[in-house]
Structure formats: C-alpha cells, structure tokens
Amino acid sequence: MSNTTKTPRIAFIKARWHADIVDRAHEGFLAEAAKLLPGATVDAYDVPGAFEMPLLAKKLAQSGGYDAVVAAALVVDGGIYRHDFVAAAVVNGLMQAQMETGVPVFSVSLTPHNFQPVEALITFYRDHFVKKGAEAAEAVRQVLALQLPA
C-alpha cells in the first residue's frame, strides 16, 4: 500500500496489560485521526502484553494492507523483573519492524518509573494516554504526508 493513499489504513496494536489505561491511547488516536486523517480506516489488534507487539507490527506491515502501524502499551515495574529491558526490547523491535518493512511504526509505549495502581496515578495515566494517542495520530499524519517513495 502506498503512503500516497488518500484514505490511509492504519493498524493499532493494544497490549492488554493495564488495558483500562492503554485503551485510552486508542480513543485519543481515533478522535484525533477523525480530524487529521478523515476517512482513514483504523483496525485494532489486541495482544497479551507489550513484548508481543513487535512481531505483530512486523507481520501487519509486511501484509501490504497498512500505511502505518501504531503500538500502545504501559510497561511497569512488576517487582519480579526489570521493566526497562522489556521496554527496550519492545521499542527496538518496533524500530526493526519499520526498518525491515518500510512501513512506519509508531510507539505509544510508556514506562513510568513509579507506577502504582492507585486512583490518582491511574487517572493521570488514563488522561496522559489520551494525549499520547492524539500525538500519535499527528505523527502518522506528518509521516504519511511526506510522500516518500516506497
């Protein structure tokens, strides 16, 4: 699929860990995309966690059916393992997917230092993910507008 397509088709991958927060990025993306990318098709895909996003992003990009792929996750320190290596693996994997396929891949994958499941932080991150989803829609718009050759 070409990025000169008048109405782009975008895949949006959502990790299910902390889905109540992550889903807000999808909502923010859809609301902003409706304004910035009128008529765009956005297909949502759920994966168990952030670690599963890069492979799906690569497969979706390779399919030829998408102009862009967006992946959203909240990676927190679970106390058993270090969340920073998971976050690094995810972001590196998403970068590799776009470099190998030529389809832009965008990350709304956040790794807070001190997340605790308390109402104040949950509310903060829900609101923050709406903003980050909207910012991802703007980034998609900008990159697709570049009209780069395949």
MARRORO-139949 format. One line per 8 residues: number of its first residue (from 0); their letters; for each residue x, y, z of N, C-alpha, C. Coordinates in nm, 3 decimals, always signed. Example, Ala and Ser with C-alpha at 12.3 -4.5 7.8 and 13.67 -1.06 7.14 Angstrom:
// MARRORO-139949
0 = AS = +1.319:-0.569:+0.780:+1.230:-0.450:+0.780:+1.320:-0.330:+0.780  +1.285:-0.225:+0.708:+1.367:-0.106:+0.714:+1.290:+0.003:+0.787
END
This chain:
// MARRORO-139949
0 = MSNTTKTP = +0.085:-0.118:+0.000:+0.000:+0.000:+0.000:+0.089:+0.123:+0.000  +0.051:+0.222:-0.071:+0.133:+0.343:-0.085:+0.092:+0.446:+0.018  +0.191:+0.525:+0.064:+0.156:+0.630:+0.158:+0.099:+0.752:+0.086  +0.072:+0.741:-0.043:+0.001:+0.847:-0.114:-0.149:+0.819:-0.115  -0.190:+0.710:-0.054:-0.330:+0.674:-0.047:-0.408:+0.788:+0.018  -0.520:+0.825:-0.047:-0.599:+0.937:+0.004:-0.657:+0.907:+0.143  -0.705:+0.787:+0.161:-0.759:+0.748:+0.292:-0.674:+0.632:+0.345  -0.583:+0.661:+0.434:-0.490:+0.558:+0.482:-0.558:+0.451:+0.566
8 = RIAFIKAR = -0.494:+0.337:+0.568:-0.536:+0.227:+0.654:-0.426:+0.208:+0.759  -0.466:+0.210:+0.884:-0.372:+0.208:+0.996:-0.407:+0.094:+1.090  -0.306:+0.020:+1.133:-0.324:-0.083:+1.234:-0.287:-0.024:+1.369  -0.367:-0.051:+1.470:-0.341:-0.002:+1.606:-0.337:-0.123:+1.699  -0.217:-0.152:+1.750:-0.197:-0.266:+1.839:-0.206:-0.219:+1.983  -0.284:-0.293:+2.064:-0.304:-0.257:+2.205:-0.263:-0.374:+2.295  -0.168:-0.350:+2.384:-0.132:-0.450:+2.484:-0.243:-0.456:+2.589  -0.273:-0.574:+2.637:-0.384:-0.591:+2.731:-0.343:-0.571:+2.876
16 = WHADIVDR = -0.214:-0.573:+2.910:-0.177:-0.537:+3.046:-0.217:-0.392:+3.068  -0.288:-0.364:+3.174:-0.336:-0.229:+3.204:-0.425:-0.176:+3.091  -0.510:-0.263:+3.039:-0.596:-0.228:+2.925:-0.682:-0.105:+2.952  -0.723:-0.085:+3.076:-0.806:+0.032:+3.108:-0.731:+0.163:+3.083  -0.600:+0.159:+3.088:-0.518:+0.277:+3.057:-0.480:+0.278:+2.910  -0.430:+0.166:+2.860:-0.382:+0.157:+2.721:-0.494:+0.190:+2.621  -0.614:+0.144:+2.648:-0.726:+0.169:+2.556:-0.753:+0.318:+2.538  -0.714:+0.398:+2.633:-0.734:+0.543:+2.620:-0.648:+0.601:+2.509
24 = AHEGFLAE = -0.530:+0.542:+2.483:-0.447:+0.586:+2.371:-0.519:+0.561:+2.239  -0.585:+0.449:+2.229:-0.663:+0.417:+2.109:-0.776:+0.518:+2.092  -0.844:+0.551:+2.201:-0.952:+0.650:+2.195:-0.899:+0.786:+2.149  -0.787:+0.829:+2.207:-0.727:+0.957:+2.169:-0.683:+0.956:+2.023  -0.628:+0.844:+1.979:-0.585:+0.831:+1.840:-0.705:+0.843:+1.746  -0.811:+0.769:+1.776:-0.929:+0.771:+1.689:-0.990:+0.911:+1.681  -0.999:+0.978:+1.793:-1.060:+1.113:+1.795:-0.977:+1.210:+1.712  -0.846:+1.206:+1.727:-0.759:+1.297:+1.652:-0.750:+1.258:+1.505
32 = AAKLLPGA = -0.744:+1.128:+1.478:-0.738:+1.080:+1.339:-0.863:+1.119:+1.262  -0.976:+1.124:+1.329:-1.101:+1.164:+1.262:-1.089:+1.306:+1.208  -1.012:+1.390:+1.278:-0.991:+1.528:+1.233:-0.877:+1.539:+1.133  -0.767:+1.469:+1.159:-0.645:+1.484:+1.079:-0.638:+1.394:+0.957  -0.703:+1.279:+0.965:-0.697:+1.179:+0.859:-0.839:+1.135:+0.823  -0.922:+1.227:+0.775:-1.063:+1.194:+0.751:-1.077:+1.074:+0.657  -1.162:+0.982:+0.695:-1.187:+0.864:+0.615:-1.090:+0.751:+0.639  -0.987:+0.773:+0.721:-0.889:+0.668:+0.748:-0.957:+0.549:+0.814
40 = TVDAYDVP = -0.909:+0.431:+0.779:-0.954:+0.309:+0.844:-0.852:+0.273:+0.951  -0.899:+0.248:+1.071:-0.810:+0.209:+1.181:-0.859:+0.074:+1.233  -0.776:-0.028:+1.216:-0.807:-0.162:+1.264:-0.732:-0.186:+1.393  -0.803:-0.230:+1.496:-0.742:-0.255:+1.627:-0.709:-0.402:+1.644  -0.595:-0.427:+1.705:-0.548:-0.563:+1.735:-0.505:-0.567:+1.880  -0.548:-0.669:+1.952:-0.510:-0.686:+2.092:-0.403:-0.794:+2.103  -0.303:-0.769:+2.188:-0.200:-0.868:+2.220:-0.190:-0.877:+2.371  -0.140:-0.989:+2.424:-0.135:-1.004:+2.569:-0.057:-0.894:+2.640
48 = GAFEMPLL = +0.063:-0.863:+2.589:+0.146:-0.762:+2.653:+0.233:-0.692:+2.552  +0.314:-0.600:+2.601:+0.399:-0.519:+2.514:+0.498:-0.605:+2.435  +0.549:-0.710:+2.496:+0.651:-0.792:+2.433:+0.601:-0.856:+2.304  +0.472:-0.874:+2.291:+0.414:-0.936:+2.172:+0.388:-0.837:+2.059  +0.406:-0.709:+2.083:+0.373:-0.608:+1.982:+0.466:-0.606:+1.860  +0.598:-0.615:+1.875:+0.685:-0.601:+1.758:+0.660:-0.704:+1.648  +0.640:-0.830:+1.684:+0.617:-0.932:+1.581:+0.487:-0.905:+1.506  +0.382:-0.871:+1.579:+0.256:-0.841:+1.511:+0.272:-0.715:+1.425
56 = AKKLAQSG = +0.343:-0.615:+1.475:+0.365:-0.494:+1.395:+0.435:-0.529:+1.264  +0.535:-0.614:+1.272:+0.608:-0.654:+1.151:+0.518:-0.730:+1.055  +0.439:-0.824:+1.107:+0.350:-0.902:+1.020:+0.244:-0.814:+0.955  +0.189:-0.721:+1.031:+0.089:-0.630:+0.974:+0.152:-0.541:+0.867  +0.272:-0.492:+0.893:+0.342:-0.408:+0.796:+0.375:-0.488:+0.670  +0.419:-0.612:+0.687:+0.452:-0.696:+0.573:+0.331:-0.733:+0.489  +0.214:-0.729:+0.549:+0.092:-0.772:+0.480:+0.060:-0.685:+0.358  +0.113:-0.563:+0.354:+0.082:-0.472:+0.246:-0.053:-0.404:+0.262
64 = GYDAVVAA = -0.121:-0.432:+0.370:-0.254:-0.377:+0.391:-0.258:-0.250:+0.473  -0.143:-0.204:+0.521:-0.143:-0.088:+0.610:-0.040:+0.015:+0.567  -0.077:+0.140:+0.582:+0.014:+0.252:+0.556:+0.097:+0.286:+0.679  +0.049:+0.247:+0.796:+0.119:+0.275:+0.921:+0.069:+0.177:+1.027  +0.154:+0.155:+1.127:+0.120:+0.071:+1.241:+0.151:+0.150:+1.367  +0.059:+0.150:+1.463:+0.078:+0.217:+1.592:+0.067:+0.109:+1.699  +0.155:+0.113:+1.799:+0.153:+0.015:+1.907:+0.150:+0.087:+2.042  +0.059:+0.046:+2.128:+0.042:+0.112:+2.258:+0.052:+0.011:+2.372
72 = ALVVDGGI = +0.126:+0.050:+2.476:+0.142:-0.035:+2.594:+0.184:+0.051:+2.713  +0.157:-0.001:+2.831:+0.208:+0.057:+2.955:+0.295:-0.052:+3.020  +0.425:-0.029:+3.023:+0.519:-0.128:+3.077:+0.562:-0.077:+3.214  +0.526:-0.151:+3.317:+0.556:-0.107:+3.454:+0.647:-0.207:+3.523  +0.713:-0.162:+3.627:+0.798:-0.247:+3.708:+0.708:-0.337:+3.792  +0.708:-0.465:+3.760:+0.624:-0.559:+3.832:+0.688:-0.614:+3.957  +0.811:-0.572:+3.987:+0.877:-0.617:+4.108:+0.950:-0.750:+4.091  +0.922:-0.823:+3.984:+0.986:-0.953:+3.963:+1.100:-0.939:+3.862
80 = YRHDFVAA = +1.079:-0.859:+3.761:+1.182:-0.836:+3.661:+1.194:-0.686:+3.637  +1.300:-0.648:+3.571:+1.321:-0.506:+3.542:+1.244:-0.469:+3.417  +1.155:-0.374:+3.430:+1.071:-0.334:+3.317:+1.150:-0.264:+3.208  +1.267:-0.211:+3.242:+1.344:-0.137:+3.142:+1.393:-0.227:+3.029  +1.426:-0.354:+3.057:+1.470:-0.440:+2.948:+1.353:-0.478:+2.859  +1.234:-0.491:+2.915:+1.115:-0.518:+2.833:+1.087:-0.398:+2.744  +1.088:-0.279:+2.802:+1.061:-0.157:+2.725:+1.163:-0.141:+2.612  +1.291:-0.164:+2.641:+1.394:-0.151:+2.538:+1.374:-0.253:+2.427
88 = AVVNGLMQ = +1.342:-0.376:+2.463:+1.319:-0.480:+2.362:+1.200:-0.444:+2.274  +1.096:-0.390:+2.332:+0.976:-0.353:+2.257:+1.007:-0.240:+2.160  +1.066:-0.134:+2.207:+1.094:-0.019:+2.121:+1.194:-0.058:+2.012  +1.296:-0.135:+2.047:+1.390:-0.181:+1.945:+1.321:-0.270:+1.842  +1.232:-0.356:+1.888:+1.158:-0.443:+1.797:+1.067:-0.366:+1.704  +1.001:-0.263:+1.755:+0.915:-0.179:+1.670:+0.999:-0.104:+1.567  +1.113:-0.054:+1.608:+1.203:+0.014:+1.514:+1.249:-0.083:+1.406  +1.287:-0.202:+1.447:+1.332:-0.303:+1.350:+1.220:-0.337:+1.252
96 = AQMETGVP = +1.096:-0.347:+1.300:+0.983:-0.379:+1.212:+0.968:-0.273:+1.103  +0.980:-0.147:+1.140:+0.964:-0.043:+1.037:+1.083:-0.039:+0.942  +1.201:-0.063:+0.994:+1.320:-0.060:+0.909:+1.319:-0.176:+0.809  +1.270:-0.291:+0.851:+1.268:-0.408:+0.763:+1.155:-0.404:+0.661  +1.046:-0.336:+0.694:+0.929:-0.339:+0.605:+0.910:-0.211:+0.527  +0.967:-0.101:+0.573:+0.945:+0.027:+0.507:+0.812:+0.091:+0.542  +0.736:+0.030:+0.630:+0.608:+0.085:+0.677:+0.634:+0.152:+0.812  +0.595:+0.279:+0.827:+0.621:+0.347:+0.954:+0.547:+0.282:+1.071
104 = VFSVSLTP = +0.620:+0.265:+1.180:+0.565:+0.207:+1.303:+0.584:+0.309:+1.414  +0.477:+0.338:+1.485:+0.476:+0.441:+1.590:+0.452:+0.376:+1.725  +0.519:+0.429:+1.827:+0.507:+0.373:+1.961:+0.439:+0.471:+2.056  +0.337:+0.420:+2.124:+0.276:+0.489:+2.236:+0.297:+0.397:+2.357  +0.421:+0.353:+2.372:+0.458:+0.260:+2.478:+0.533:+0.336:+2.585  +0.470:+0.350:+2.699:+0.527:+0.431:+2.807:+0.571:+0.343:+2.923  +0.678:+0.386:+2.990:+0.735:+0.312:+3.101:+0.757:+0.405:+3.220  +0.653:+0.426:+3.300:+0.670:+0.515:+3.415:+0.764:+0.454:+3.518
112 = HNFQPVEA = +0.835:+0.543:+3.587:+0.930:+0.496:+3.688:+0.861:+0.448:+3.815  +0.755:+0.514:+3.854:+0.694:+0.483:+3.983:+0.544:+0.459:+3.972  +0.502:+0.372:+3.884:+0.358:+0.345:+3.871:+0.312:+0.254:+3.984  +0.206:+0.294:+4.048:+0.137:+0.212:+4.146:-0.011:+0.217:+4.111  -0.082:+0.106:+4.127:-0.224:+0.105:+4.090:-0.313:+0.177:+4.192  -0.287:+0.305:+4.210:-0.370:+0.388:+4.296:-0.449:+0.484:+4.207  -0.564:+0.524:+4.253:-0.657:+0.600:+4.169:-0.595:+0.726:+4.108  -0.517:+0.799:+4.185:-0.458:+0.923:+4.132:-0.367:+0.895:+4.013
120 = LITFYRDH = -0.284:+0.792:+4.022:-0.194:+0.758:+3.912:-0.269:+0.696:+3.794  -0.366:+0.613:+3.824:-0.446:+0.554:+3.716:-0.516:+0.664:+3.637  -0.575:+0.759:+3.707:-0.641:+0.872:+3.640:-0.541:+0.953:+3.559  -0.425:+0.982:+3.616:-0.322:+1.056:+3.545:-0.284:+0.986:+3.416  -0.255:+0.856:+3.422:-0.211:+0.783:+3.303:-0.323:+0.762:+3.202  -0.445:+0.747:+3.248:-0.557:+0.740:+3.153:-0.562:+0.869:+3.070  -0.556:+0.981:+3.137:-0.560:+1.110:+3.067:-0.436:+1.128:+2.979  -0.321:+1.088:+3.029:-0.196:+1.102:+2.955:-0.198:+1.016:+2.827
128 = FVKKGAEA = -0.256:+0.897:+2.836:-0.262:+0.810:+2.719:-0.356:+0.865:+2.612  -0.461:+0.936:+2.650:-0.546:+1.003:+2.551:-0.461:+1.103:+2.473  -0.383:+1.183:+2.546:-0.296:+1.282:+2.482:-0.193:+1.216:+2.392  -0.131:+1.109:+2.439:-0.029:+1.040:+2.361:-0.090:+0.975:+2.237  -0.211:+0.925:+2.247:-0.279:+0.870:+2.130:-0.305:+0.977:+2.026  -0.347:+1.095:+2.071:-0.369:+1.208:+1.979:-0.238:+1.250:+1.914  -0.131:+1.253:+1.991:+0.000:+1.288:+1.936:+0.045:+1.185:+1.832  +0.013:+1.059:+1.853:+0.048:+0.956:+1.756:-0.028:+0.978:+1.625
136 = AEAVRQVL = -0.153:+1.019:+1.633:-0.230:+1.049:+1.511:-0.164:+1.162:+1.433  -0.118:+1.264:+1.503:-0.049:+1.375:+1.436:+0.082:+1.327:+1.374  +0.154:+1.241:+1.442:+0.279:+1.187:+1.388:+0.251:+1.105:+1.262  +0.147:+1.023:+1.265:+0.109:+0.945:+1.147:+0.077:+1.039:+1.032  -0.001:+1.141:+1.058:-0.038:+1.238:+0.955:+0.087:+1.300:+0.892  +0.179:+1.342:+0.978:+0.300:+1.407:+0.928:+0.385:+1.313:+0.842  +0.404:+1.190:+0.889:+0.488:+1.097:+0.815:+0.422:+1.057:+0.683  +0.292:+1.030:+0.686:+0.225:+0.993:+0.562:+0.221:+1.108:+0.462
144 = ALQLPA = +0.224:+1.230:+0.510:+0.223:+1.349:+0.422:+0.357:+1.370:+0.354  +0.461:+1.303:+0.400:+0.593:+1.321:+0.340:+0.600:+1.271:+0.196  +0.510:+1.180:+0.159:+0.504:+1.127:+0.023:+0.638:+1.069:-0.021  +0.700:+0.993:+0.065:+0.829:+0.932:+0.034:+0.809:+0.817:-0.064  +0.905:+0.795:-0.152:+0.895:+0.680:-0.243:+0.907:+0.550:-0.165  +0.847:+0.446:-0.218:+0.849:+0.315:-0.150:+0.988:+0.255:-0.150
END
